Amino acid sequence: MSAPFPKHLTPSVLIAVDGSRASLDAVDYTVHMAGLIRGLEVVLLHILPAPPPFLVDAAVTDTTAYKRLREIEKENERQGRAVMEKAAQRLKSLGFPEPRVDQRLRRRRTGLVRDIVAEVELGHFDALVVGRRGLSRAEELFMGSVSNQLVHHTMSVPLWIVDGPPSPRPRILAAVDGSEASLRAVDHIAFMLGSNPDVEVDFLHVIPRFQSHCLMEPVNGSGPWDEADAEQPTAGKPLGRGECLTGFSHRAAAILKAGGFSRERVHFFQEEVTLGVARTILRKVTQGGYGTLVLGRRGMERSPLLGGVADRVIRRAGETAVCVWLVN
């Protein structure tokens, strides 16, 4: 497994806001997760809209155009500060501590998505939080969904995609396939949630139809938690000794234990595919009442789970109102 994501001593997330209902849902979800993630710090980011290009060109030689450009820039900044203040007041009204909130207003330089990504990479945040249907709906008509573009451009940081108001249920499900991306998802979970003794996480492996073996390579030796002593799940098919997730569960357990998880807080399941891997995962989300789903961005080579399946899960997640953590 390659090096984990850069981390702050205290978990820190960047929320992209634009004043839309969706971006406020992202704020609400972050406050909800702050009840589970100890010491969470938040930075609100708003990217100002770009002035008309023709006006920018004309302002070089035309005094009237220059004055008009400055007026537009000042108005955009005024509206941007109002957007930031609205999000900050939302955090405050929900009980999020003001000292743990920062605001950043940025001019648009290379494009909305690229500017957001640049801010994330510059600050080495532990996650980027976005509302699925926010971030300049008018631009989405021409450029495609900004949140969907971020799925393909935020390769250096986990992306939390919030679709609708947050579920009051704290249950967390991680869909895994034994790949390095899955282990990085485990690492993200361990860092963000390991210090809270009340958080439990379920790990799900979906077995594709007509596949007699899984792609996970077993690891020699026992993991930090003895399988024989592990609590057996009451729903789905529990993973017994010798089954294909054993190697992965050992490696994942080592990461989780180092992050502060106890054996009792971690559960491994596997289920056979029914309606397709993505739909099977989302069915599990609905049946189990999970509010958060964690996925690796890309699975193992030839893996039927992550990669393309992650894209399908994200597209359909709105039907279940679940927040998706997408980890590279």
Contacts in CASP RR format, 6 or more apart in sequence:
PFRMAT RR
TARGET T0000
AUTHOR 0000-0000-0000
METHOD contacts of the structure
MODEL  1
MSAPFPKHLTPSVLIAVDGSRASLDAVDYTVHMAGLIRGLEVVLLHILPA
PPPFLVDAAVTDTTAYKRLREIEKENERQGRAVMEKAAQRLKSLGFPEPR
VDQRLRRRRTGLVRDIVAEVELGHFDALVVGRRGLSRAEELFMGSVSNQL
VHHTMSVPLWIVDGPPSPRPRILAAVDGSEASLRAVDHIAFMLGSNPDVE
VDFLHVIPRFQSHCLMEPVNGSGPWDEADAEQPTAGKPLGRGECLTGFSH
RAAAILKAGGFSRERVHFFQEEVTLGVARTILRKVTQGGYGTLVLGRRGM
ERSPLLGGVADRVIRRAGETAVCVWLVN
1 180 0 8 1.000
1 183 0 8 1.000
1 184 0 8 1.000
1 187 0 8 1.000
1 251 0 8 1.000
2 180 0 8 1.000
2 184 0 8 1.000
4 184 0 8 1.000
4 187 0 8 1.000
4 188 0 8 1.000
4 191 0 8 1.000
5 126 0 8 1.000
5 156 0 8 1.000
5 157 0 8 1.000
5 158 0 8 1.000
5 184 0 8 1.000
5 187 0 8 1.000
5 188 0 8 1.000
6 124 0 8 1.000
7 126 0 8 1.000
7 191 0 8 1.000
8 41 0 8 1.000
8 124 0 8 1.000
8 125 0 8 1.000
8 126 0 8 1.000
10 39 0 8 1.000
10 40 0 8 1.000
10 41 0 8 1.000
11 37 0 8 1.000
11 38 0 8 1.000
11 39 0 8 1.000
11 40 0 8 1.000
11 41 0 8 1.000
11 126 0 8 1.000
11 191 0 8 1.000
11 192 0 8 1.000
12 40 0 8 1.000
12 41 0 8 1.000
12 42 0 8 1.000
12 43 0 8 1.000
12 125 0 8 1.000
12 126 0 8 1.000
13 30 0 8 1.000
13 40 0 8 1.000
13 41 0 8 1.000
13 42 0 8 1.000
13 43 0 8 1.000
13 125 0 8 1.000
13 126 0 8 1.000
13 127 0 8 1.000
13 128 0 8 1.000
13 129 0 8 1.000
13 160 0 8 1.000
14 43 0 8 1.000
14 45 0 8 1.000
14 119 0 8 1.000
14 120 0 8 1.000
14 123 0 8 1.000
14 125 0 8 1.000
14 127 0 8 1.000
14 128 0 8 1.000
14 129 0 8 1.000
15 23 0 8 1.000
15 26 0 8 1.000
15 27 0 8 1.000
15 30 0 8 1.000
15 42 0 8 1.000
15 43 0 8 1.000
15 44 0 8 1.000
15 45 0 8 1.000
15 87 0 8 1.000
15 129 0 8 1.000
15 130 0 8 1.000
16 23 0 8 1.000
16 26 0 8 1.000
16 45 0 8 1.000
16 46 0 8 1.000
16 47 0 8 1.000
16 116 0 8 1.000
16 128 0 8 1.000
16 129 0 8 1.000
16 130 0 8 1.000
16 131 0 8 1.000
16 135 0 8 1.000
17 23 0 8 1.000
17 24 0 8 1.000
17 26 0 8 1.000
17 27 0 8 1.000
17 44 0 8 1.000
17 45 0 8 1.000
17 46 0 8 1.000
17 83 0 8 1.000
17 84 0 8 1.000
17 87 0 8 1.000
18 46 0 8 1.000
18 83 0 8 1.000
18 134 0 8 1.000
18 135 0 8 1.000
18 136 0 8 1.000
19 83 0 8 1.000
19 86 0 8 1.000
19 87 0 8 1.000
20 131 0 8 1.000
20 133 0 8 1.000
20 134 0 8 1.000
20 135 0 8 1.000
20 137 0 8 1.000
21 133 0 8 1.000
21 134 0 8 1.000
22 131 0 8 1.000
22 132 0 8 1.000
22 133 0 8 1.000
22 134 0 8 1.000
22 135 0 8 1.000
22 162 0 8 1.000
22 164 0 8 1.000
23 87 0 8 1.000
23 130 0 8 1.000
23 131 0 8 1.000
23 134 0 8 1.000
23 135 0 8 1.000
24 86 0 8 1.000
24 87 0 8 1.000
24 90 0 8 1.000
25 131 0 8 1.000
25 162 0 8 1.000
25 163 0 8 1.000
25 164 0 8 1.000
25 165 0 8 1.000
25 166 0 8 1.000
26 129 0 8 1.000
26 130 0 8 1.000
26 131 0 8 1.000
26 160 0 8 1.000
26 162 0 8 1.000
27 44 0 8 1.000
27 87 0 8 1.000
27 90 0 8 1.000
27 91 0 8 1.000
27 94 0 8 1.000
28 90 0 8 1.000
28 94 0 8 1.000
28 165 0 8 1.000
28 166 0 8 1.000
29 129 0 8 1.000
29 160 0 8 1.000
29 162 0 8 1.000
29 166 0 8 1.000
29 323 0 8 1.000
30 40 0 8 1.000
30 42 0 8 1.000
30 91 0 8 1.000
30 96 0 8 1.000
30 129 0 8 1.000
31 91 0 8 1.000
31 94 0 8 1.000
31 95 0 8 1.000
31 96 0 8 1.000
32 166 0 8 1.000
32 168 0 8 1.000
33 40 0 8 1.000
33 192 0 8 1.000
33 292 0 8 1.000
34 40 0 8 1.000
34 42 0 8 1.000
34 96 0 8 1.000
36 170 0 8 1.000
36 193 0 8 1.000
36 196 0 8 1.000
36 198 0 8 1.000
36 199 0 8 1.000
37 192 0 8 1.000
37 193 0 8 1.000
37 196 0 8 1.000
38 195 0 8 1.000
38 196 0 8 1.000
39 100 0 8 1.000
40 100 0 8 1.000
41 100 0 8 1.000
41 101 0 8 1.000
41 102 0 8 1.000
42 91 0 8 1.000
42 96 0 8 1.000
42 100 0 8 1.000
42 101 0 8 1.000
42 102 0 8 1.000
43 101 0 8 1.000
43 102 0 8 1.000
43 103 0 8 1.000
43 104 0 8 1.000
43 125 0 8 1.000
44 84 0 8 1.000
44 87 0 8 1.000
44 88 0 8 1.000
44 91 0 8 1.000
44 101 0 8 1.000
44 102 0 8 1.000
44 103 0 8 1.000
44 104 0 8 1.000
45 104 0 8 1.000
45 106 0 8 1.000
45 116 0 8 1.000
45 119 0 8 1.000
46 80 0 8 1.000
46 83 0 8 1.000
46 84 0 8 1.000
46 103 0 8 1.000
46 104 0 8 1.000
46 105 0 8 1.000
46 106 0 8 1.000
47 106 0 8 1.000
47 107 0 8 1.000
47 108 0 8 1.000
47 111 0 8 1.000
47 112 0 8 1.000
47 115 0 8 1.000
47 116 0 8 1.000
48 73 0 8 1.000
48 76 0 8 1.000
48 77 0 8 1.000
48 80 0 8 1.000
48 105 0 8 1.000
48 106 0 8 1.000
48 107 0 8 1.000
48 108 0 8 1.000
49 76 0 8 1.000
49 108 0 8 1.000
49 136 0 8 1.000
50 108 0 8 1.000
50 111 0 8 1.000
51 69 0 8 1.000
51 72 0 8 1.000
51 73 0 8 1.000
51 76 0 8 1.000
52 72 0 8 1.000
55 65 0 8 1.000
55 68 0 8 1.000
55 69 0 8 1.000
55 72 0 8 1.000
56 69 0 8 1.000
58 65 0 8 1.000
59 65 0 8 1.000
59 66 0 8 1.000
59 68 0 8 1.000
59 69 0 8 1.000
60 66 0 8 1.000
77 105 0 8 1.000
80 105 0 8 1.000
81 105 0 8 1.000
84 103 0 8 1.000
84 105 0 8 1.000
88 101 0 8 1.000
88 103 0 8 1.000
91 98 0 8 1.000
91 101 0 8 1.000
92 98 0 8 1.000
92 101 0 8 1.000
104 119 0 8 1.000
106 115 0 8 1.000
106 119 0 8 1.000
108 115 0 8 1.000
109 115 0 8 1.000
109 118 0 8 1.000
110 118 0 8 1.000
112 135 0 8 1.000
112 136 0 8 1.000
112 139 0 8 1.000
112 146 0 8 1.000
113 146 0 8 1.000
113 149 0 8 1.000
113 150 0 8 1.000
113 153 0 8 1.000
114 153 0 8 1.000
116 128 0 8 1.000
116 150 0 8 1.000
117 150 0 8 1.000
117 153 0 8 1.000
117 154 0 8 1.000
120 128 0 8 1.000
120 154 0 8 1.000
120 156 0 8 1.000
120 157 0 8 1.000
121 156 0 8 1.000
121 157 0 8 1.000
125 157 0 8 1.000
126 157 0 8 1.000
126 158 0 8 1.000
126 188 0 8 1.000
126 191 0 8 1.000
126 192 0 8 1.000
127 157 0 8 1.000
127 158 0 8 1.000
127 159 0 8 1.000
127 160 0 8 1.000
127 188 0 8 1.000
127 192 0 8 1.000
127 325 0 8 1.000
128 150 0 8 1.000
128 154 0 8 1.000
128 157 0 8 1.000
128 158 0 8 1.000
128 159 0 8 1.000
128 160 0 8 1.000
129 160 0 8 1.000
129 162 0 8 1.000
130 146 0 8 1.000
130 147 0 8 1.000
130 150 0 8 1.000
130 159 0 8 1.000
130 160 0 8 1.000
130 161 0 8 1.000
130 162 0 8 1.000
131 147 0 8 1.000
131 161 0 8 1.000
131 162 0 8 1.000
131 163 0 8 1.000
131 164 0 8 1.000
132 145 0 8 1.000
132 147 0 8 1.000
132 161 0 8 1.000
132 162 0 8 1.000
132 163 0 8 1.000
132 164 0 8 1.000
132 317 0 8 1.000
132 318 0 8 1.000
133 145 0 8 1.000
133 147 0 8 1.000
133 163 0 8 1.000
134 140 0 8 1.000
134 146 0 8 1.000
134 147 0 8 1.000
135 146 0 8 1.000
135 147 0 8 1.000
136 146 0 8 1.000
139 146 0 8 1.000
140 146 0 8 1.000
143 149 0 8 1.000
147 161 0 8 1.000
148 314 0 8 1.000
150 159 0 8 1.000
151 159 0 8 1.000
151 161 0 8 1.000
151 311 0 8 1.000
151 314 0 8 1.000
151 326 0 8 1.000
154 328 0 8 1.000
155 297 0 8 1.000
155 328 0 8 1.000
156 328 0 8 1.000
157 328 0 8 1.000
158 188 0 8 1.000
158 325 0 8 1.000
158 326 0 8 1.000
158 327 0 8 1.000
158 328 0 8 1.000
159 325 0 8 1.000
159 326 0 8 1.000
160 323 0 8 1.000
160 324 0 8 1.000
160 325 0 8 1.000
160 326 0 8 1.000
161 314 0 8 1.000
161 317 0 8 1.000
161 323 0 8 1.000
161 324 0 8 1.000
161 325 0 8 1.000
161 326 0 8 1.000
162 323 0 8 1.000
163 317 0 8 1.000
163 318 0 8 1.000
163 321 0 8 1.000
163 322 0 8 1.000
163 323 0 8 1.000
163 324 0 8 1.000
164 318 0 8 1.000
164 321 0 8 1.000
165 321 0 8 1.000
166 291 0 8 1.000
166 323 0 8 1.000
167 289 0 8 1.000
167 290 0 8 1.000
167 291 0 8 1.000
167 321 0 8 1.000
167 322 0 8 1.000
167 323 0 8 1.000
169 289 0 8 1.000
169 290 0 8 1.000
169 291 0 8 1.000
170 199 0 8 1.000
170 291 0 8 1.000
171 200 0 8 1.000
171 202 0 8 1.000
171 288 0 8 1.000
171 289 0 8 1.000
171 290 0 8 1.000
171 291 0 8 1.000
171 292 0 8 1.000
172 189 0 8 1.000
172 193 0 8 1.000
172 199 0 8 1.000
172 200 0 8 1.000
172 201 0 8 1.000
172 202 0 8 1.000
172 290 0 8 1.000
172 291 0 8 1.000
172 292 0 8 1.000
172 293 0 8 1.000
172 294 0 8 1.000
173 201 0 8 1.000
173 202 0 8 1.000
173 203 0 8 1.000
173 204 0 8 1.000
173 281 0 8 1.000
173 284 0 8 1.000
173 285 0 8 1.000
173 288 0 8 1.000
173 290 0 8 1.000
173 292 0 8 1.000
173 293 0 8 1.000
173 294 0 8 1.000
174 182 0 8 1.000
174 185 0 8 1.000
174 186 0 8 1.000
174 189 0 8 1.000
174 201 0 8 1.000
174 202 0 8 1.000
174 203 0 8 1.000
174 204 0 8 1.000
174 293 0 8 1.000
174 294 0 8 1.000
174 295 0 8 1.000
175 204 0 8 1.000
175 205 0 8 1.000
175 206 0 8 1.000
175 281 0 8 1.000
175 293 0 8 1.000
175 294 0 8 1.000
175 295 0 8 1.000
175 296 0 8 1.000
175 305 0 8 1.000
175 306 0 8 1.000
175 313 0 8 1.000
176 182 0 8 1.000
176 185 0 8 1.000
176 186 0 8 1.000
176 203 0 8 1.000
176 204 0 8 1.000
176 205 0 8 1.000
176 245 0 8 1.000
176 248 0 8 1.000
176 252 0 8 1.000
176 296 0 8 1.000
176 305 0 8 1.000
177 205 0 8 1.000
177 214 0 8 1.000
177 215 0 8 1.000
177 216 0 8 1.000
177 299 0 8 1.000
177 300 0 8 1.000
177 303 0 8 1.000
177 304 0 8 1.000
177 305 0 8 1.000
177 306 0 8 1.000
178 205 0 8 1.000
178 214 0 8 1.000
178 215 0 8 1.000
178 216 0 8 1.000
178 245 0 8 1.000
178 248 0 8 1.000
178 299 0 8 1.000
178 300 0 8 1.000
179 215 0 8 1.000
179 296 0 8 1.000
179 298 0 8 1.000
179 299 0 8 1.000
179 300 0 8 1.000
179 303 0 8 1.000
179 306 0 8 1.000
180 299 0 8 1.000
180 300 0 8 1.000
181 296 0 8 1.000
181 297 0 8 1.000
181 298 0 8 1.000
181 299 0 8 1.000
181 306 0 8 1.000
181 327 0 8 1.000
181 328 0 8 1.000
182 248 0 8 1.000
182 252 0 8 1.000
182 296 0 8 1.000
182 299 0 8 1.000
182 306 0 8 1.000
183 248 0 8 1.000
183 251 0 8 1.000
183 252 0 8 1.000
183 255 0 8 1.000
184 296 0 8 1.000
184 327 0 8 1.000
184 328 0 8 1.000
185 294 0 8 1.000
185 295 0 8 1.000
185 296 0 8 1.000
185 325 0 8 1.000
185 327 0 8 1.000
186 203 0 8 1.000
186 252 0 8 1.000
186 255 0 8 1.000
186 256 0 8 1.000
187 255 0 8 1.000
188 294 0 8 1.000
188 325 0 8 1.000
188 327 0 8 1.000
189 201 0 8 1.000
189 256 0 8 1.000
189 294 0 8 1.000
190 255 0 8 1.000
190 256 0 8 1.000
190 258 0 8 1.000
190 259 0 8 1.000
190 260 0 8 1.000
190 261 0 8 1.000
191 259 0 8 1.000
193 199 0 8 1.000
193 201 0 8 1.000
193 261 0 8 1.000
194 256 0 8 1.000
194 259 0 8 1.000
194 260 0 8 1.000
194 261 0 8 1.000
195 259 0 8 1.000
195 260 0 8 1.000
197 262 0 8 1.000
197 265 0 8 1.000
199 265 0 8 1.000
200 264 0 8 1.000
200 265 0 8 1.000
200 266 0 8 1.000
200 267 0 8 1.000
201 256 0 8 1.000
201 261 0 8 1.000
201 265 0 8 1.000
201 266 0 8 1.000
201 267 0 8 1.000
202 233 0 8 1.000
202 267 0 8 1.000
202 268 0 8 1.000
202 269 0 8 1.000
202 290 0 8 1.000
203 249 0 8 1.000
203 252 0 8 1.000
203 266 0 8 1.000
203 267 0 8 1.000
203 268 0 8 1.000
203 269 0 8 1.000
204 269 0 8 1.000
204 270 0 8 1.000
204 271 0 8 1.000
204 281 0 8 1.000
204 284 0 8 1.000
205 214 0 8 1.000
205 239 0 8 1.000
205 244 0 8 1.000
205 245 0 8 1.000
205 248 0 8 1.000
205 268 0 8 1.000
205 269 0 8 1.000
205 270 0 8 1.000
205 271 0 8 1.000
205 305 0 8 1.000
206 270 0 8 1.000
206 271 0 8 1.000
206 272 0 8 1.000
206 273 0 8 1.000
206 277 0 8 1.000
206 280 0 8 1.000
206 281 0 8 1.000
206 305 0 8 1.000
207 214 0 8 1.000
207 270 0 8 1.000
207 271 0 8 1.000
207 272 0 8 1.000
207 273 0 8 1.000
208 273 0 8 1.000
208 277 0 8 1.000
208 304 0 8 1.000
208 305 0 8 1.000
209 272 0 8 1.000
209 273 0 8 1.000
209 276 0 8 1.000
211 304 0 8 1.000
213 244 0 8 1.000
214 244 0 8 1.000
214 245 0 8 1.000
215 300 0 8 1.000
215 302 0 8 1.000
215 303 0 8 1.000
216 244 0 8 1.000
216 245 0 8 1.000
216 247 0 8 1.000
216 248 0 8 1.000
217 247 0 8 1.000
218 242 0 8 1.000
218 246 0 8 1.000
218 247 0 8 1.000
219 247 0 8 1.000
219 250 0 8 1.000
219 251 0 8 1.000
221 250 0 8 1.000
222 250 0 8 1.000
223 249 0 8 1.000
223 250 0 8 1.000
223 253 0 8 1.000
223 254 0 8 1.000
224 250 0 8 1.000
224 253 0 8 1.000
224 254 0 8 1.000
224 257 0 8 1.000
225 253 0 8 1.000
225 257 0 8 1.000
225 263 0 8 1.000
225 266 0 8 1.000
227 240 0 8 1.000
227 241 0 8 1.000
227 246 0 8 1.000
227 249 0 8 1.000
228 241 0 8 1.000
229 263 0 8 1.000
230 263 0 8 1.000
230 268 0 8 1.000
231 263 0 8 1.000
231 264 0 8 1.000
231 267 0 8 1.000
232 238 0 8 1.000
233 267 0 8 1.000
233 268 0 8 1.000
233 269 0 8 1.000
235 269 0 8 1.000
235 287 0 8 1.000
235 288 0 8 1.000
236 269 0 8 1.000
236 271 0 8 1.000
237 269 0 8 1.000
237 270 0 8 1.000
237 271 0 8 1.000
237 272 0 8 1.000
238 268 0 8 1.000
238 269 0 8 1.000
239 245 0 8 1.000
239 246 0 8 1.000
239 249 0 8 1.000
239 268 0 8 1.000
239 269 0 8 1.000
239 270 0 8 1.000
240 246 0 8 1.000
243 270 0 8 1.000
244 270 0 8 1.000
245 268 0 8 1.000
245 270 0 8 1.000
249 268 0 8 1.000
252 266 0 8 1.000
253 263 0 8 1.000
253 266 0 8 1.000
256 266 0 8 1.000
257 263 0 8 1.000
271 280 0 8 1.000
271 284 0 8 1.000
273 280 0 8 1.000
274 280 0 8 1.000
274 283 0 8 1.000
275 283 0 8 1.000
277 304 0 8 1.000
277 305 0 8 1.000
277 309 0 8 1.000
278 309 0 8 1.000
278 312 0 8 1.000
278 313 0 8 1.000
278 316 0 8 1.000
279 316 0 8 1.000
281 293 0 8 1.000
281 309 0 8 1.000
281 313 0 8 1.000
282 293 0 8 1.000
282 313 0 8 1.000
282 316 0 8 1.000
282 317 0 8 1.000
282 319 0 8 1.000
282 320 0 8 1.000
282 322 0 8 1.000
284 290 0 8 1.000
285 291 0 8 1.000
285 293 0 8 1.000
285 320 0 8 1.000
285 322 0 8 1.000
286 320 0 8 1.000
290 322 0 8 1.000
291 321 0 8 1.000
291 322 0 8 1.000
291 323 0 8 1.000
292 322 0 8 1.000
292 323 0 8 1.000
292 324 0 8 1.000
292 325 0 8 1.000
293 313 0 8 1.000
293 317 0 8 1.000
293 322 0 8 1.000
293 323 0 8 1.000
293 324 0 8 1.000
293 325 0 8 1.000
294 324 0 8 1.000
294 325 0 8 1.000
294 327 0 8 1.000
295 306 0 8 1.000
295 310 0 8 1.000
295 313 0 8 1.000
295 324 0 8 1.000
295 325 0 8 1.000
295 326 0 8 1.000
295 327 0 8 1.000
296 306 0 8 1.000
296 307 0 8 1.000
296 310 0 8 1.000
296 326 0 8 1.000
296 327 0 8 1.000
296 328 0 8 1.000
297 306 0 8 1.000
297 307 0 8 1.000
297 310 0 8 1.000
297 326 0 8 1.000
297 327 0 8 1.000
297 328 0 8 1.000
298 306 0 8 1.000
298 307 0 8 1.000
298 310 0 8 1.000
298 328 0 8 1.000
299 305 0 8 1.000
299 306 0 8 1.000
299 307 0 8 1.000
300 306 0 8 1.000
310 326 0 8 1.000
313 324 0 8 1.000
314 324 0 8 1.000
314 326 0 8 1.000
317 324 0 8 1.000
END
